[in-house]
């Protein structure tokens, strides 16, 4: 007996489909033949444009008639969407499955040998590097990245190979649901304090993530990070350590950091594997690259292939990305929003700039700004920035916290270091006030850095020549 609808491909609807994680999953499912639709407030996102080009139906806004199409069989929602969302409520009333993003990713990961990359910082770059290496090694992986990989001009690809590579998002503990075979932890930091009680809570959760690996799995970890070292050893699991000292299994020596690239020698114990060149500046990117090398070496990819892939890696959008010039000054955009990430980017920017360094920063989330207030103060006050503009906090759906404002942050940075030129300018979608001030500040050979995970990157489109 044949069931009439057995071969029917389900219609999957994504609430918040433009999000970088959601759009990647939707892309893979579309390529697998599923009917994909979704809704999002921002139709101007690259991810939304790419999905529509693939033939996905995307509705602007929430709770539109198209979002309640009776042909929808499954609804997927991101962690930013509340349970009282009318689309979720309607789906539950209809009795159709409502699935969180992480669980849908976990379902995809079950179909392949999966590689999950976790960490407070650097996971998008590391995921992208690993993806590019495996593509160059003709392993044809399936890839889901939290950023747009320039080499493939998207954040997701469906491959015919046996590996699936994905970021493991710790922000809401959802990475605990993932079914990985190999896992990388780049670092552990005091982050996502809207979810975690303290650093011990974060470390315990990362350890649980690694403990979820199967007995035949492997953990690849950065021992340069003190918090990662504190969760070791993992007696039941094969652990591969990487770093900048010979204590690691895979390590680098002769590291040379330039303004736009880095070179280093790579060792596996006493064996020198070769020399690597990456077209990304900064010590942090050397470590990200070592993580990718450690994994690729474990997969027995020849070092010659690894080195060629690393050298041809073009990077990720919004990771110290060059956006053009204005008045002879270079404009860069960076997604970093944690004090440690910003400091790493500032070190690179200062090395790259031939003139003054001007930074426009949009803080991200009231909780992060509040919990890391003193870290932001110390970092900016001692950063060596010539000009600093701070605009309003990007809420990311959070409610304001009393006395946690950009105006106060500016005032206290100025008090801590009177020599720095720092000012508050209110945020507006047209960026007119910020643009006018930036135009007054910039001269030939300066560097303008647009820093933050909110909408500040759109300023580049307003001023780049």
C-alpha positions as CSV (number, residue, x, y, z in Angstrom):
1,X,0.0,0.0,0.0
2,X,1.4,3.4,-1.0
3,X,0.7,6.4,1.2
4,X,-0.5,9.4,-0.8
5,X,1.7,12.0,0.7
6,X,4.8,9.9,1.7
7,X,7.0,11.6,-1.0
8,X,5.7,15.1,-0.3
9,X,8.5,17.5,0.7
10,X,7.4,19.4,3.8
11,X,6.9,23.1,3.9
12,X,9.2,24.6,6.6
13,X,8.6,28.1,7.8
14,X,11.4,30.2,9.6
15,X,10.5,33.0,12.0
16,X,13.4,35.4,11.7
17,X,14.8,33.8,8.6
18,X,17.3,36.6,8.0
19,X,19.4,35.7,11.0
20,X,22.8,34.4,10.1
21,X,22.2,31.0,11.7
22,X,18.6,30.6,10.5
23,X,19.4,31.6,6.9
24,X,22.2,29.0,6.8
25,X,19.9,26.2,7.9
26,X,17.2,27.4,5.5
27,X,19.7,27.4,2.6
28,X,20.7,23.8,3.2
29,X,17.1,22.6,3.5
30,X,16.2,24.5,0.3
31,X,19.0,22.7,-1.6
32,X,17.7,19.4,-0.2
33,X,14.4,20.0,-1.8
34,X,12.2,21.3,1.1
35,X,9.7,24.1,0.5
36,X,11.1,27.1,2.5
37,X,9.4,30.3,3.6
38,X,10.1,32.7,6.3
39,X,9.5,36.2,7.7
40,X,11.9,38.9,8.8
41,X,11.7,42.6,9.7
42,X,14.8,43.5,7.6
43,X,14.5,42.6,3.9
44,X,17.7,44.5,3.0
45,X,19.9,41.8,4.6
46,X,22.3,39.9,2.3
47,X,21.0,36.7,3.7
48,X,17.4,37.5,2.8
49,X,18.4,38.5,-0.7
50,X,20.3,35.3,-1.2
51,X,17.3,33.2,0.1
52,X,14.9,34.9,-2.2
53,X,17.3,34.4,-5.1
54,X,17.1,30.6,-4.3
55,X,13.3,30.7,-4.6
56,X,12.4,31.0,-0.9
57,X,9.4,33.1,0.0
58,X,10.2,35.7,2.6
59,X,7.5,38.0,4.1
60,X,8.4,41.3,5.6
61,X,7.4,41.7,9.2
62,X,5.8,39.3,11.6
63,X,2.3,37.8,11.8
64,X,1.5,38.6,8.1
65,X,-1.1,36.4,6.3
66,X,1.7,34.6,4.5
67,X,3.2,33.5,7.8
68,X,0.0,31.6,8.5
69,X,-0.2,29.7,5.3
70,X,-2.0,26.4,5.9
71,X,0.5,24.5,3.8
72,X,3.2,25.1,6.5
73,X,4.1,21.7,8.0
74,X,7.0,22.7,10.4
75,X,7.9,26.0,12.0
76,X,11.5,26.9,13.0
77,X,12.3,29.8,15.3
78,X,15.4,31.5,16.6
79,X,16.4,32.0,20.2
80,X,15.5,35.7,19.8
81,X,11.8,34.9,19.2
82,X,9.6,34.7,22.3
83,X,7.2,31.8,22.9
84,X,4.2,34.2,22.7
85,X,5.1,35.1,19.1
86,X,1.8,34.9,17.2
87,X,3.2,32.6,14.6
88,X,4.4,30.1,17.2
89,X,1.1,30.3,19.0
90,X,-0.8,29.7,15.8
91,X,1.4,26.8,14.8
92,X,0.9,25.2,18.1
93,X,-2.8,25.6,17.9
94,X,-2.7,23.9,14.5
95,X,-0.7,21.1,16.0
96,X,2.3,21.4,13.7
97,X,5.8,21.0,15.1
98,X,7.6,24.1,16.4
99,X,11.3,23.6,16.5
100,X,14.1,25.9,17.9
101,X,17.0,26.7,15.5
102,X,19.5,24.7,17.5
103,X,17.4,21.5,17.4
104,X,17.0,21.8,13.6
105,X,20.7,22.3,13.2
106,X,21.2,19.2,15.4
107,X,18.9,17.2,13.1
108,X,21.0,18.2,10.1
109,X,24.2,17.3,12.0
110,X,22.9,13.8,12.6
111,X,23.0,13.1,8.9
112,X,26.8,13.6,8.6
113,X,30.1,13.3,10.5
114,X,29.8,16.7,12.1
115,X,32.4,19.2,13.1
116,X,31.2,21.8,15.7
117,X,33.3,24.9,16.4
118,X,32.6,26.7,19.8
119,X,34.2,29.5,21.7
120,X,33.5,33.0,22.9
121,X,35.6,34.5,20.1
122,X,36.9,33.4,16.7
123,X,34.4,30.6,15.9
124,X,33.2,32.2,12.7
125,X,36.7,32.7,11.3
126,X,37.7,29.2,12.4
127,X,34.6,27.6,11.0
128,X,35.2,29.4,7.7
129,X,38.9,28.4,7.5
130,X,38.0,24.7,8.1
131,X,35.3,24.9,5.5
132,X,37.6,26.4,2.9
133,X,40.4,23.8,3.7
134,X,38.0,20.9,3.2
135,X,36.5,22.4,0.0
136,X,40.1,22.8,-1.3
137,X,40.9,19.2,-0.3
138,X,38.0,18.1,-2.5
139,X,36.0,16.7,0.5
140,X,32.9,18.6,-0.6
141,X,31.6,19.4,2.9
142,X,28.2,20.8,3.9
143,X,28.8,24.1,5.6
144,X,26.8,26.4,7.9
145,X,28.7,29.5,9.0
146,X,27.8,32.5,11.2
147,X,29.1,34.9,8.6
148,X,29.4,35.3,4.8
149,X,32.5,33.4,3.6
150,X,34.0,35.4,0.8
151,X,35.4,32.4,-1.0
152,X,31.9,31.0,-1.6
153,X,29.9,34.3,-1.4
154,X,27.5,32.9,1.1
155,X,27.1,31.5,4.7
156,X,26.0,28.0,3.7
157,X,26.6,25.3,1.1
158,X,25.3,21.7,0.6
159,X,28.0,19.2,-0.2
160,X,28.0,15.6,-1.1
161,X,30.8,14.7,1.2
162,X,30.6,13.0,4.6
163,X,31.3,16.1,6.8
164,X,29.1,18.9,8.0
165,X,30.8,21.9,9.5
166,X,28.9,24.3,11.7
167,X,29.3,26.9,14.4
168,X,28.2,25.9,17.9
169,X,26.4,28.8,19.5
170,X,26.9,28.9,23.3
171,X,25.0,32.2,23.8
172,X,21.8,30.4,25.0
173,X,23.3,27.0,25.8
174,X,21.8,25.6,22.7
175,X,25.1,24.1,21.6
176,X,24.4,21.4,24.1
177,X,21.8,20.0,21.7
178,X,24.3,19.4,18.9
179,X,25.4,16.0,17.7
180,X,29.1,16.5,16.8
181,X,31.8,14.0,16.1
182,X,34.7,16.5,16.3
183,X,34.5,19.7,18.4
184,X,36.8,22.7,18.7
185,X,36.9,25.2,21.6
186,X,38.8,28.3,20.6
187,X,38.5,30.1,24.0
188,X,36.2,30.7,27.0
189,X,35.3,34.1,28.2
190,X,32.9,36.1,30.4
191,X,30.2,36.6,27.8
192,X,26.5,36.2,27.3
193,X,25.7,37.1,30.8
194,X,22.1,37.4,30.0
195,X,22.2,33.5,30.0
196,X,25.0,32.6,32.4
197,X,25.4,33.3,36.1
198,X,29.2,33.6,36.1
199,X,32.4,32.4,34.6
200,X,32.2,29.0,36.4
201,X,28.7,28.5,34.9
202,X,30.2,29.2,31.4
203,X,33.1,26.8,31.9
204,X,30.9,24.0,33.2
205,X,28.7,24.4,30.2
206,X,31.6,24.2,27.8
207,X,32.8,21.1,29.6
208,X,29.4,19.5,29.2
209,X,29.4,20.4,25.5
210,X,32.7,18.4,25.1
211,X,31.4,15.6,27.3
212,X,28.5,15.2,24.9
213,X,31.0,14.0,22.2
214,X,30.9,10.2,21.5
215,X,33.6,8.0,22.7
216,X,35.2,7.9,19.2
217,X,35.0,11.8,18.9
218,X,37.8,14.2,19.5
219,X,38.1,17.6,21.2
220,X,40.5,20.2,19.7
221,X,41.2,22.9,22.2
222,X,43.4,26.1,22.6
223,X,45.7,25.7,25.6
224,X,46.9,29.3,25.3
225,X,43.5,30.1,26.9
226,X,43.6,29.8,30.7
227,X,39.9,29.1,31.0
228,X,40.1,26.3,28.4
229,X,43.0,24.8,30.3
230,X,41.0,24.9,33.5
231,X,38.4,22.4,32.1
232,X,41.1,19.9,31.1
233,X,41.8,17.0,31.2
234,X,39.0,15.1,29.6
235,X,40.0,11.6,30.5
236,X,37.3,9.8,28.4
237,X,38.1,11.7,25.2
238,X,41.0,12.1,22.7
239,X,42.1,15.7,23.1
240,X,44.3,17.6,20.6
241,X,45.8,20.8,22.0
242,X,46.9,23.7,19.9
243,X,48.7,27.0,20.7
244,X,51.8,29.1,20.5
245,X,54.0,27.0,22.8
246,X,55.6,23.5,22.4
247,X,53.2,22.3,25.2
248,X,50.6,22.0,22.5
249,X,50.3,19.1,20.0
250,X,50.0,21.5,17.1
251,X,51.9,24.8,17.7
252,X,53.4,27.7,15.9
253,X,56.9,29.3,16.1
254,X,58.6,32.2,14.2
255,X,55.3,34.1,14.2
256,X,55.5,37.4,12.2
257,X,52.5,39.7,12.5
258,X,52.2,42.3,9.7
259,X,49.6,44.9,9.0
260,X,47.6,42.8,6.6
261,X,49.0,39.2,7.0
262,X,50.9,36.9,9.3
263,X,53.4,34.1,8.7
264,X,54.5,31.3,11.0
265,X,56.0,27.8,11.2
266,X,53.7,24.9,12.1
267,X,54.8,21.9,14.2
268,X,53.3,18.6,15.2
269,X,55.4,17.7,18.3
270,X,59.0,17.5,17.1
271,X,58.0,17.4,13.4
272,X,57.9,20.6,11.4
273,X,54.9,20.4,9.1
274,X,55.8,23.6,7.1
275,X,55.2,27.3,6.9
276,X,51.9,29.1,6.7
277,X,50.9,32.5,5.4
278,X,47.4,33.9,6.2
279,X,46.0,37.1,4.7
280,X,44.5,38.0,8.1
281,X,46.4,40.1,10.6
282,X,46.6,39.6,14.4
283,X,47.8,37.0,16.9
284,X,44.2,35.9,17.4
285,X,43.9,34.9,13.8
286,X,47.1,32.8,14.1
287,X,45.4,30.9,16.8
288,X,42.2,30.5,14.8
289,X,44.3,29.2,11.9
290,X,46.1,26.7,14.2
291,X,42.7,25.3,15.2
292,X,41.8,24.7,11.6
293,X,45.3,23.2,10.9
294,X,45.0,20.8,13.9
295,X,41.6,19.5,12.6
296,X,42.7,19.2,9.0
297,X,45.9,17.4,10.1
298,X,43.8,15.0,12.1
299,X,41.8,14.3,9.0
300,X,45.1,13.5,7.2
301,X,44.8,16.3,4.7
302,X,48.4,16.9,3.4
303,X,50.0,20.1,4.8
304,X,50.7,21.3,1.3
305,X,47.0,21.4,0.6
306,X,46.3,23.0,4.0
307,X,48.9,25.7,3.4
308,X,47.5,26.5,-0.1
309,X,44.0,26.7,1.2
310,X,45.0,29.0,4.1
311,X,46.9,31.3,1.7
312,X,43.9,31.6,-0.6
313,X,41.4,32.2,2.2
314,X,39.7,35.5,1.5
315,X,38.1,36.0,4.9
316,X,34.6,36.7,6.2
317,X,32.4,39.7,5.9
318,X,32.4,42.1,8.9
319,X,35.7,40.7,10.3
320,X,38.0,43.7,9.9
321,X,36.6,44.0,6.3
322,X,37.9,46.8,4.0
323,X,35.0,48.9,2.8
324,X,36.6,51.6,0.7
325,X,38.0,55.1,1.3
326,X,36.9,58.6,2.2
327,X,39.2,61.6,1.7
328,X,42.1,59.2,1.4
329,X,41.3,57.4,4.7
330,X,40.7,53.6,4.7
331,X,37.4,52.4,6.1
332,X,37.1,49.1,7.9
333,X,34.1,47.3,9.4
334,X,34.3,44.8,12.3
335,X,31.6,42.8,14.0
336,X,33.4,42.4,17.4
337,X,31.4,43.6,20.4
338,X,33.2,42.1,23.4
339,X,36.1,44.2,24.9
340,X,38.6,41.4,24.1
341,X,37.5,41.2,20.5
342,X,37.6,44.9,20.1
343,X,41.1,45.1,21.6
344,X,42.4,42.5,19.2
345,X,40.9,44.5,16.3
346,X,42.4,47.8,17.6
347,X,45.8,46.2,17.7
348,X,45.5,45.3,14.1
349,X,44.0,48.6,13.1
350,X,46.8,50.6,14.8
351,X,49.4,48.5,13.0
352,X,47.6,49.0,9.7
353,X,47.0,52.8,9.9
354,X,49.5,55.3,8.6
355,X,47.7,58.2,10.2
356,X,45.1,58.7,13.0
357,X,42.8,56.0,14.1
358,X,39.1,57.0,14.4
359,X,36.6,54.5,15.8
360,X,32.8,54.6,15.8
361,X,31.5,52.1,18.3
362,X,27.9,50.9,18.8
363,X,27.6,48.8,22.0
364,X,25.6,45.6,21.7
365,X,23.1,44.6,24.4
366,X,22.4,46.4,27.7
367,X,23.3,43.3,29.7
368,X,26.7,42.9,28.0
369,X,27.5,46.7,28.4
370,X,26.4,46.5,32.1
371,X,28.3,43.4,33.1
372,X,31.5,44.3,31.2
373,X,31.3,48.0,32.0
374,X,34.8,48.3,33.6
375,X,36.3,46.2,30.9
376,X,35.0,48.5,28.2
377,X,36.3,51.5,30.2
378,X,39.8,50.1,30.7
379,X,40.0,48.9,27.1
380,X,39.0,52.2,25.4
381,X,40.8,54.5,27.9
382,X,44.1,52.6,27.2
383,X,43.6,51.8,23.6
384,X,45.6,54.6,21.9
385,X,42.6,55.6,19.8
386,X,42.9,59.2,18.4
387,X,39.2,59.8,18.0
388,X,36.3,57.7,19.5
389,X,32.6,58.2,18.8
390,X,30.1,56.0,20.7
391,X,26.5,55.9,19.6
392,X,23.5,54.4,21.3
393,X,23.4,50.8,22.5
394,X,21.9,48.3,20.1
395,X,19.3,46.5,22.2
396,X,19.0,43.2,20.4
397,X,15.4,42.9,21.8
398,X,16.6,43.7,25.4
399,X,14.9,46.3,27.6
400,X,17.0,49.3,28.7
401,X,18.9,49.0,32.1
402,X,18.8,52.1,34.3
403,X,22.0,54.2,34.0
404,X,23.5,51.9,31.4
405,X,23.9,54.4,28.6
406,X,26.4,55.4,25.9
407,X,26.5,59.0,27.3
408,X,27.7,57.7,30.7
409,X,30.2,55.4,29.1
410,X,31.7,58.4,27.1
411,X,31.8,60.5,30.3
412,X,33.7,57.8,32.3
413,X,36.2,57.1,29.5
414,X,37.0,60.8,29.3
415,X,37.4,60.9,33.0
416,X,39.7,57.9,33.0
417,X,41.8,59.3,30.1
418,X,41.4,63.0,29.5
419,X,43.8,62.9,26.5
420,X,41.4,60.8,24.3
421,X,39.0,62.6,22.1
422,X,35.7,60.8,22.8
423,X,32.1,61.9,22.2
424,X,28.6,60.6,22.2
425,X,26.4,61.0,19.1
426,X,22.8,59.7,19.0
427,X,22.1,56.9,16.6
428,X,19.8,57.5,13.6
429,X,19.1,55.3,10.6
430,X,20.4,58.0,8.2
431,X,23.7,58.4,10.2
432,X,23.7,62.1,9.3
433,X,25.1,63.4,12.6
434,X,27.8,60.7,12.9
435,X,28.7,61.1,9.2
436,X,29.2,64.9,9.6
437,X,31.5,64.4,12.6
438,X,33.5,61.7,10.9
439,X,34.0,63.9,7.8
440,X,35.5,66.6,10.0
441,X,37.9,64.1,11.7
442,X,39.3,62.2,8.8
443,X,42.5,63.1,6.8
444,X,44.5,61.3,4.2
445,X,46.2,58.0,5.4
446,X,43.8,57.8,8.5
447,X,41.9,54.7,9.3
448,X,38.2,54.7,10.2
449,X,37.0,51.6,12.1
450,X,33.2,50.9,12.4
451,X,33.0,48.6,15.4
452,X,30.0,46.6,16.7
453,X,27.4,43.9,15.9
454,X,24.4,46.2,15.4
455,X,23.8,48.5,12.4
456,X,26.9,50.6,12.5
457,X,28.4,48.8,9.5
458,X,25.8,50.5,7.3
459,X,27.6,53.8,7.9
460,X,30.3,52.5,5.4
461,X,27.8,52.6,2.6
462,X,27.1,56.3,3.4
463,X,30.7,57.5,3.3
464,X,32.8,55.1,1.2
465,X,33.8,56.6,-2.1
